[in-house]
Amino acid sequence: MNLAEKEPVEAAFEPLLQFEMEMGAFLSDWQHCDQVSSFMARMISHNRTDPVRHSNFFSSALNELLEVSFRGGSPDGQIGCAVYRQGAKERVKLTFPCPPGQRQFYREAVSKTRRGNAYARYLDAISTDLAPSRDVVLLELAINFDADIRLEESDPPSITLVVDLPLEGIVS
């Protein structure tokens, strides 16, 4: 038996829904974040154990991600969002234009979501910040939604935030 036969095979994420929009149009109105997240949440939650609960959780998480892109995105190019499912987990791939000077910010912010002191840093940030910063929003997703977050930089000038959300398992 070779090593490949011993390792479990990860089940594939199945595509559910995706959208693309000119970034300039997306940035023209803050409400696009809420509108897109609410629509997508309703579309993908209909067959979950508790569709209303799932829709609320997903909408909140996606809205936060969209706001991260809204605050840091460039008006040139497109924003794209794709949602996939694997069992009890949704995967969001959010791609948006990122100015070269902000790439390092996203690398560090995503890295901070995986460090052991993420919870303490999150508590400190929410007790001292008047408005949550983009990196705190990513910490919030990791802490409150048990999200696994990574960054893909394969297509400059855009970046892709990949966020796995195990929403069916969250106990409220």
C-alpha positions, 0 to 999 in steps of 0.5 A: 500500500503506498502513501496515497492510498493511506491518506483520506481523500477530501470530498470535493466542494460542489459549486452552488452560486456565483456572481461577478460585478464591476468593482466600480459599480459595487463600490458606488453604494455601501448597501451592495454588501448587504443586498448581495449577502442577503440574496446569496444567503437565501439562495443557498440556505433553502435545504439546510436543517434550519434554513432561516438560521443558516441564512442569517449566519451566512448572510452575516459572514458574507456581508463582513467579507464583502465589507472587507473588499469594499473598504480595501478594493480598487475601483478598477476590475471586477469583484467575483464571489463564488459559493461552494458546499461540502457537507456541512461546510460552505466555501466562499471565494471572494476575488477583488482588485487589490492595490499592490501596497495592500497585499502585505496587509491581507497576507498578515491579516489572514495569517493572524487568524491562524495564530494561537493568540487570535482570540485574545487579539480579537477581544482586545480589538473589539474592546478598544476599537470604535469601528472594526478594522478589516483585519479584525473582521477577519479575526471575527470570522475565524473566532465567531464562525469557526472559519478557516481563512486563506489567501490566494494571490494567483491573478494580480492585480486581484486577490482571493479570500477563501473562507470555509464556514462550517455553519451547520455545526455552529451552536447558537 
